[in-house]
Amino acid sequence: MCLAIPGKVIEIKKDDITVEYPGEKRSAKNVGLDIMKGDYVLVQARMIVQKIPKDEAIECLKAWKEIKS
């Protein structure tokens, strides 16, 4: 099983999206979602599978930080 944590979209070049996570940046593909810079997304297998509300993303990232420390 794979866990997805929210990442913030920081760059968009057509369907190539750069997503920032705590401590790293990764590339992902957008396959038809309405994604804008600043949105929070979930990525699986290098594909954006869901856009999530900012407040939910921040809450999840806080919980992830607590688990990692």
C-alpha positions, 0 to 999 in steps of 0.5 A: 500500500502506498500513502499519498501526502498532499503537495503544492503545485509550484510550476506548470508546463503544459501537462508537466507539473512540479509539486513541492512536498516537505523537503523535496520537489517532484514532477507529475503529469496532469491528465485532465484536472483543472490544476493551477499554481498554488493548488494542493494535489495528491499524486500516485505513480507520478500522476495527479489523481486529485485536487484537494482543498488547501485547509485539508492539505495543511491539516494533513501536512501538520499530521504528517510532520508530527508522525515523522518527528 
